[in-house]
Structure formats: C-alpha cells, structure tokens
Amino acid sequence: MFRILRFAMSAAVAACGWLMIQPAPATGHAPVVSAAAVGSATSVPWGWVDFCQRYAGECGSGPLPAEDIRLDQKALADLKRIDIWVNAHVAPVTDMEHWGVEDRWDLPIDGRGDCEDYALFKRKILIQMGYPRQALLMTVVHDGADEGHAILTVKTDRGDFALDNLNDSVRPWTDTGYAFVKRQSQEDPNVWVKILPATMASAAGNPAM
C-alpha cells in the first residue's frame, strides 16, 4: 500500500484513509466518446525509466491483455473523487524546486509534485482500488503553448477520458485542448506508443463531468 502516512499534513492522511474505504455514490452518467488511435512503439520518457528504477513494483508486472474499465456510475464517481482529492492534496512544485533537477517522475510522498506526479498518484490509488492498470495510462501531451505536460488517460468501454491536475473535471480526451503525443501501451506499461493525429480537438458535444 502506498505510504500515504509520509504526507506532511495529518489532515490529508485522515482524508486519504476515508477516501480508500468509503463507497462512491452512484451518480452521474458518462457520455460515449471516442478512443484515441495509437500507432507504432516510440521512445519511452526518461522520467518513466528513472521512476521504474526506484519503484520497480510499479513497472515490473509484465505484459497483460488489454482491458478497459466498465464506466458505470460507480466507476465514474470513483474517477471524479480520486481526481479531485489528489488535485486538492498535492501542492504544485517544479522538479527543479523540489529535487534540483529538470525532470523527475515520482510519487508525491511529501505532498508535493508536478504534473506527472499527480498522474502517477492517481494511477497508484485507482490500481489499489481494483481498477486494471491496463486502463490507466501515463500520457504525454502538449498544451496550447506547445509545452510538455503529463496526464492520466483512462481507457473505458465508453471511450478515453483524461485526469488532469490542471482541472477537476473528468474530461473526454477530445475536450482537453491538448495535442496528444504518446502514452503507455495497454498491454505493457514499459512500452510507449504514438498517438495519431486528430489531437487538438475540442468536442463541444462531450461536456466535462
């Protein structure tokens, strides 16, 4: 189990304990959205490689058959709850300020992190809750200023959704405004694949949840 007790704020520890044991309310309806098309294998981000050297258990499970989450009301409520909770309980900080390096992917064990750390933490919690890691994919995107950014893509039977530290909505991937670059393969988290164009879309018909 993730060592949440290392968080600095005791209130956050108590909140996380509540988070992990309470059932999610069965509310909300997920729209049906598209799934991003992926291409060939591509380079693996150094941050992921370095993360795996320090957290081998997060990366070493080996290939598994692709699996999507059945996005029923409970699963949707869980995604919303985890997204909001992590965004509220991790303080944003750059890697240079935090670690003295340009890029380091890590679990926010001290309650601080940048975009990929938020995504890794959400992935960690959702896997612990029983959701398949094949459906929880670290993803690299470019924002409107062409700056690199990391989010968590959630693969579901109703399409692909994004969990992002920059907002508290579970959004269809086409409604993020991002250019999608690459993400983990569903079968193997240590293989990354290109995301094919159609990527800077904003689908007004698919509201955030």
C-alpha positions in Angstrom: 0.0 0.0 0.0 1.2 3.5 -0.9 2.9 5.1 2.1 0.4 7.9 2.4 1.5 8.3 6.1 4.5 10.2 4.9 2.4 13.1 3.8 3.2 16.1 5.9 -0.4 17.2 6.8 -2.2 14.9 9.3 -5.5 16.2 7.8 -4.5 14.8 4.4 -3.7 11.4 6.0 -7.1 11.2 7.6 -8.8 12.3 4.5 -7.0 9.6 2.4 -8.0 7.0 4.9 -11.6 8.0 4.5 -11.2 8.1 0.7 -10.0 4.5 0.5 -12.8 2.8 2.5 -16.0 4.7 1.7 -18.2 3.6 -1.2 -18.6 6.0 -4.1 -22.0 7.5 -4.6 -23.7 6.0 -7.7 -24.4 9.3 -9.5 -23.6 10.8 -12.9 -23.8 9.4 -16.4 -20.8 9.2 -18.7 -21.2 10.2 -22.3 -19.9 7.9 -25.1 -16.8 9.5 -26.6 -14.1 8.4 -29.0 -11.0 6.4 -28.2 -7.6 7.8 -29.3 -6.0 5.9 -32.2 -2.4 4.8 -31.5 0.4 3.9 -33.8 3.8 2.2 -33.5 6.1 2.0 -30.5 8.0 5.1 -29.7 10.6 6.4 -27.2 10.0 5.9 -23.5 10.2 9.1 -21.4 13.3 9.1 -19.3 11.2 10.1 -16.4 9.3 6.8 -16.6 12.6 4.8 -16.9 14.1 6.6 -13.9 10.8 6.1 -11.9 10.9 2.4 -12.6 14.4 2.1 -11.3 13.2 3.5 -8.0 9.8 1.9 -7.9 10.2 -1.4 -9.7 6.9 -2.7 -8.3 5.1 -0.1 -10.3 6.5 -1.2 -13.6 7.5 -4.8 -13.4 4.3 -6.8 -13.7 5.0 -7.6 -17.4 2.6 -7.7 -20.4 -1.1 -8.3 -19.8 -4.1 -8.4 -22.2 -5.6 -5.0 -22.8 -8.5 -4.2 -20.6 -10.9 -1.3 -20.4 -12.8 0.0 -17.3 -16.6 -0.5 -17.5 -17.6 3.1 -16.9 -20.8 2.6 -14.8 -22.0 5.2 -12.3 -19.8 3.8 -9.5 -16.6 3.9 -11.7 -17.4 7.4 -12.9 -17.9 8.6 -9.3 -14.6 6.9 -8.3 -12.7 8.6 -11.0 -14.1 12.0 -10.1 -13.4 11.5 -6.4 -9.8 10.4 -6.9 -9.1 13.2 -9.4 -10.5 15.9 -7.1 -8.9 14.5 -4.0 -5.4 14.2 -5.4 -5.6 17.6 -7.0 -6.5 19.1 -3.7 -3.9 17.3 -1.5 -0.8 17.6 -3.6 0.9 21.1 -3.7 2.3 22.0 -7.1 6.0 22.5 -7.3 8.5 22.2 -10.2 11.1 19.4 -10.3 13.9 22.0 -10.1 12.4 23.4 -6.9 11.6 20.0 -5.5 14.5 17.9 -6.5 17.1 20.2 -8.0 16.8 18.5 -11.5 14.9 19.4 -14.6 12.8 16.2 -14.8 11.9 13.6 -12.2 8.8 11.4 -12.0 7.9 10.4 -8.5 5.0 9.6 -6.2 4.3 12.7 -4.1 5.2 11.1 -0.8 5.8 14.5 0.8 2.6 16.0 -0.6 4.3 18.0 -3.4 4.8 17.3 -7.1 4.3 18.3 -10.7 2.0 17.1 -13.4 3.4 13.6 -13.8 3.5 13.1 -10.1 -0.2 13.8 -9.8 -0.9 11.3 -12.6 1.3 8.6 -11.1 -0.5 9.1 -7.7 -4.0 8.8 -9.3 -2.8 5.7 -11.2 -1.5 4.2 -8.0 -4.7 4.8 -6.0 -7.0 3.5 -8.7 -5.0 0.4 -9.1 -5.1 -0.2 -5.4 -8.9 0.2 -5.6 -9.0 -2.7 -8.1 -9.1 -0.9 -11.5 -6.9 -2.6 -14.1 -3.6 -0.9 -14.7 -4.0 -1.7 -18.5 -6.7 1.0 -18.5 -4.7 3.7 -16.6 -2.1 5.1 -18.9 0.5 7.7 -18.3 0.3 10.1 -21.3 2.4 12.9 -22.7 0.7 15.9 -24.3 1.5 19.4 -25.5 -0.7 22.3 -24.3 -1.8 25.3 -26.3 1.6 26.9 -25.8 3.3 23.7 -27.0 4.7 23.0 -23.6 5.0 19.4 -22.4 2.5 18.1 -19.9 1.5 14.7 -18.4 -1.9 13.5 -17.7 -3.6 10.1 -16.9 -5.6 8.6 -19.7 -8.4 6.3 -18.5 -9.5 3.7 -21.1 -13.1 2.8 -20.7 -15.9 1.0 -22.6 -17.3 4.5 -23.3 -14.1 6.0 -24.7 -11.0 7.7 -23.4 -11.0 10.2 -20.6 -8.4 12.4 -19.1 -7.5 13.0 -15.4 -5.5 16.2 -15.2 -4.0 18.2 -12.3 -5.0 21.5 -14.0 -8.7 21.0 -13.6 -11.1 18.9 -11.5 -13.2 17.5 -14.4 -13.0 14.0 -15.8 -12.9 15.1 -19.5 -13.2 13.2 -22.8 -9.7 13.2 -24.3 -11.0 15.3 -27.2 -12.2 18.0 -24.9 -8.8 18.8 -23.3 -7.4 21.2 -25.9 -4.2 19.2 -25.8 -2.1 17.8 -28.6 -1.6 14.1 -27.7 1.9 12.8 -28.3 2.4 9.4 -26.7 1.3 7.1 -23.9 1.8 3.7 -22.4 0.7 0.6 -24.2 -2.3 -1.0 -22.7 -0.5 -4.4 -22.7 2.9 -3.3 -21.3 3.4 -0.2 -19.2 7.1 -0.1 -20.3 6.2 0.2 -24.0 5.0 3.6 -25.2 3.1 4.2 -28.4 2.5 7.2 -30.6 -0.9 8.8 -30.5 -2.1 9.5 -34.0 -3.4 12.9 -35.1 -6.9 14.3 -34.6 -5.4 15.5 -31.4 -6.1 19.2 -30.8 -9.8 18.7 -30.8 -12.4 20.3 -28.6 -15.6 18.4 -28.7 -18.3 20.7 -27.5 -20.8 17.9 -27.6 -18.8 16.0 -24.9 -19.0 18.0 -21.7 -16.6 17.6 -18.8 -18.0 15.6 -15.9 
